[in-house]
Amino acid sequence: MDNNLLIIHGGGPTAVLNASLYGAVLAAKKSGCVDHIYGANNGTGGLLREELICLDDYSPEQLKLLTVTPGSAIGTSRDAIWQEDYDAMVPILEKHHIRYVLFNGGNGTMDTCGKLHKTCAASGKEICVMGIPKTTDNDIAVTDHSPGFGSAARFMAASAQELCADVRSLPIHVVVMEASGRNAGWITAAAALAGEKGYGPDLIYLPERAFDEDAFIRDVEELLKQKSGIVVVASEGLHDAQGNPVVKPIFKTERATYFGDVSSHLANLVIDRLGYKARGEKPGLLGRASIAWQSPVDRDEAILAGEMACEAAIRGESGKMVAFRRVSDEPYQMTPFLVDIDEVMMYERTMPDEFINARGNGVTDAFLKWCRPLIGEPLPDMISFNRMSGRK
Amino acid sequence: MDNNLLIIHGGGPTAVLNASLYGAVLAAKKSGCVDHIYGANNGTGGLLREELICLDDYSPEQLKLLTVTPGSAIGTSRDAIWQEDYDAMVPILEKHHIRYVLFNGGNGTMDTCGKLHKTCAASGKEICVMGIPKTTDNDIAVTDHSPGFGSAARFMAASAQELCADVRSLPIHVVVMEASGRNAGWITAAAALAGEKGYGPDLIYLPERAFDEDAFIRDVEELLKQKSGIVVVASEGLHDAQGNPVVKPIFKTERATYFGDVSSHLANLVIDRLGYKARGEKPGLLGRASIAWQSPVDRDEAILAGEMACEAAIRGESGKMVAFRRVSDEPYQMTPFLVDIDEVMMYERTMPDEFINARGNGVTDAFLKWCRPLIGEPLPDMISFNRMSGRK
């Protein structure tokens, strides 16, 4: 009887989601004890619909491209899963001789992973279900960080650096760049790493702090006394002290309320209240799909997490997720380990106080030290002339 | 008496504006007949304020960094210049023994360049004034294309590719990416090059065509019958048949009216009228500041244009701009030449009809053939699994 492996993606892609898929496929092939490797087409729903993508016959060269392909090569979803779905999955897994299931995703997906593990265990089936962490937002508990974050952080830091070099060239104006992470400010905060090359953003607003429009306007006004071009990086999830989004709802449909962009809202505030030129930028999904700014450390760790989850499942582990423990910041050292899914399911990890400055408009050195190794390589060098060096 | 060179930047930066500066500085040093090299701090205003940045003492290694530094290393501006300003510039140039002036900029800057040349000539001063073309929007007349465009095009094509790989991973939704170029659709159109790697945008809307919201909604609806994730690329300058911007004004100040973003406007239209999930992205200034997606052809041509303008000024040419003539698409061959500034001043070049498809929602093969060599290198390879390859 066959021993097959199934990989399932959940939630939004990252720049290294396919790198973990690569690691898992490689480990399965190397093990010599996996007959067929499948991907669930478009997440858990693909399993329920028995849409299994066979990954057996791709060449090593083709598979290697997974490490530089953004998105999910097997598709993903945000399907809500109920207990009857888990019950339905077990006979499908048995029918296709799937003994190993790897879930790659964030908090919601780890919840699914844990529940399928429990359903399999309760029904006495020998199916091992393992979790691979994935999130750009870095909000998964227990692990020091998750694959996907380092690349999103590198994109944000590099983009802030480039934006600052551009903005500094021109007369007085303010540019607000919006960063992903509705409840957790990790990606927004990573923009501060651009400062280490001399082109850092001037103000950083995180969703971990209530946003005060008056304080923001005062911050900008004060800075404009010292310099001409100001770059602000703001989380998409900014809210006021009462927890209300700072952006106004644009319109409602039956299902949801739609809000404007934080970036243009803050830019408009500057124009309206200070009379300065301002504009908002929102790279949005580009920040999680950028291969140009993929962090090599993140990519390698993503591959490792995929390999490790696969190897663990093959040796009989189940109901666990691969996690990272920080051993040292400089030189950067990390030890991977397995954690019970119960410890990570549905907990959301936000930035600790010691990573946020006292005024709530920037980050601390402790954050920079923690984040620096994750972007993988220093940002590029740039030249900055002494603009007032005078004539000879 | 000294023979000095002054370089002046005008308008918004590009990813290769500093590369042209590099070319000019290199040519000046190589000529052996330039005593001091100055940059005007923040554009023409810097000349009027006599803020001259001395570039003599930077090492070759430092100067080389200009080729990978976005923005303007000497600063730029959008100052309006009057005849009295030109008259004021001549004695300042004489005072600082400046015999060669290089203007690097777009249509407006070439106008300034031509007028300073005429003012110098009329006053009988032996000051040579030359133009280096620069624009991401590619709207300068006569030249086949301008330095700055190739990199903006490469950014847009690569971003469209990455975005499409991401969007294709998920269940039904629509993403609209906004591209720069208010009146000229060149950058927007360049997104189509992503299609050559199998990840092209589905719809492209250019400012050269009146935008019809009903036709847009029909286009999206039709496509959603065939595929789940749709990527739309739209110019920031879309307007209706009457010439009115498709986005509504958000608010007015004394000086100007502020409009919302085209990207979020179109995304909201999809949500509202079709009920599908949609979002807008606006990389904005990142598209002209990206070194990661800098086109090597564009960079080399920018250096060449800087060198050539400098050499021409030194041998006594004045009132001319460096321009490019396309010799061949495949293999790509281009010949630089000098054109009288009068022929390019203040003309805006938009996309010709033969580059736009009949339905006005995409580009033609002729455009792809023209644009392809300018992005410098093919886009990265990615892997695309056969998502319905079935189980074994």
Interface residues (C-beta under 8 A of the other chain):
Chain A: H9 G12 P13 N18 H36 Y38 G39 N41 N42 E50 E51 L52 I53 C54 L55 D56 Y58 Q62 L63 L65 L66 V68 T69 P70 G71 S72 A73 I74 G75 T76 S77 R78 H96 A158 S159 E162 L163 A165 D166 V167 R168 S169 L170 P171 V175 I250 F251 T253 Y258 G260 D261 S263 S264 N268 I271 D272 G275 R279 G280 E281 K282 P283 G284 L285 L286 R288 A289 S290 I291 A292 W293 P380 D381 M382 I383 S384 F385 N386 R387 M388 S389 G390 R391 K392
Chain B: H9 G12 P13 N18 H36 Y38 G39 N41 N42 E50 E51 L52 I53 C54 L55 D56 Y58 Q62 L63 L65 L66 V68 T69 P70 G71 S72 A73 I74 G75 T76 S77 R78 H96 A158 S159 E162 L163 A165 D166 V167 R168 S169 L170 P171 V175 I250 F251 T253 Y258 G260 D261 S263 S264 N268 I271 D272 G275 R279 G280 E281 K282 P283 G284 L285 L286 R288 A289 S290 I291 A292 W293 P380 D381 M382 I383 S384 F385 N386 R387 M388 S389 G390 R391 K392
